[in-house]
């Protein structure tokens, strides 16, 4: 799964990196510990191009009944097209979720040790995401997203069995193409990233609290 990640790039840098329009007034603070239920930047299709938007992490489908509490933060790539919670978003509302890194926790007899994963070049990248719009009668509409996960590659596997889908350049373009993807195209996008592109290190358990943020989250454990 992916339950926390890093997103410290400023808005203008992300707009340039992903070729997306930056709506006037849209801004956010750098986050070293993005947690579920918080707003985070997402790149999605908008007319003939792309736009950056702030959406809440935890998917709420448009058909969800009032008061529903199930808001998955992850969507398993396996069988994704057949799952009612995600299949319409997979066809119509795919998105890129910008990130600089993510965390997983390794379970051992001594408890859980958090690890930080990122690209070796330190550059921002994109998770495969899905987003939804739910109209709220008498209130503001709620826009939410989930991150797609897949089996872990050789870098992540010693820590956790699953990892977020990190899209390479070709997969980014395919994932953001208009219209439904064929099963073969979806499989091309949703495979684990080449492990030779990644690096990782153990970090302090300080990051385990969603209330904690800042560069200390990614500092190597002493």
Order of alpha helices (4+ residues) and beta strands (2+ residues): beta-alpha-beta-beta-beta-beta-beta-alpha-beta-beta-beta-beta-beta-beta-beta-alpha-alpha-beta
